[in-house]
């Protein structure tokens, strides 16, 4: 019995997410996506008539929606900004370690290797970062920051974690992420007391 179309769609998106995290947009071939997904090649062309770019856009969208929900869920499970930051950092450290330092953020890999060549990918990456900044800022407001301060801190938080993730992948060590976590905790906790 053939698998439903939605299963093929989901398998294609999940395979694309994994491959984009590992090797970016330019390093990911359509044949590789189809092979890794196990979906029929014909379903790719039917479900994504816009080609690899359309599939990458869907993968970015799903990745960011999932991360946004995770940010919000962690905020519901923590009682302080310090606990929330530790939970976020722990999630990133765990994910990176489990992939043996091969899977980073798909948005950063696409931003670095392809956003200059595709206006649609550049816009999707910019929007993705905006969504994450807004989600983090809402949590920071929940923990007592003003909206303006929360947005600035969210930009610093995202920039620091993304940079530390890249360093951790290069060094194959979570040390840069642990250092970033400590810096963020000192900065956020200090500014909360100020």
PyMOL commands that set and color helices and strands:
alter all, ss='L'
color gray80, all
select helices_A, chain A and resi 5-23+30-37+41-47+52-77+81-98+106-113+119-142+147-171+175-193
alter helices_A, ss='H'
color red, helices_A
deselect
rebuild
show_as cartoon
